[in-house]
Amino acid sequence: MPDDKKGGGFQSAAGLIRYFDEEEDLGPIFDPKLVLYIAVIFGVVIELLKVFWPI
């Protein structure tokens, strides 16, 4: 009976290995600093809009 469970771990891990090997980056790649700069600019623009265009 111990021989029946010998290969079970490798087969279940093999599917995960194949899945992660197939993963590709297809989206745009941005520098993290650029994302922060854009967020800060949007924040400043929104605050300026509150001052100059009150609702």
N, C-alpha and C positions, 0 to 999 in steps of 0.2 A: 503493500500500500504506500509506503513512503515514496516509491518511484513514480507514482501517478501525479504527484503535486510538484515534481521537480522542475518542470518547464513552465509553470503557470505564471510566475513573476515576470519572466522575460517577454512572454507574448503580450502581456498587458502593457508593459512599458514600451514595447516596440511600436505600438500604434501612436503613443505620445511622441516618441522620437521622430517618427515620420511626419506627424502633424507639425511640429515645430520646425522641422527642416524645410517644409513647404511654405512657411510663412514669408511673405515678401512685403516690403514697404512700398506701396504704390502711391501714397499720398504725398503732398508737398512737405518739404523739410524746412522748418523755420528755426532760426537761431533763438534760443530762449530769451536772450536780451531783447530781440525784436518784439517778441510777444509782450514783454513787460513794458517796453516803450509805447506800443500801441495801446495797451490798457491805460497807461498814465495819460496819454493824449486824449483818449475817449473820456476819461474822468474829468480832465480839465475842460474839455469842450462842453460836457454836460453841465458842469458847475457854471460855466460862463453863460450857457443858455438859460439857466435858472435866473441869473442876475439880469440879463438883457431882454429876456422874453418870459416874464412871469405869467403863470396861468392862474 
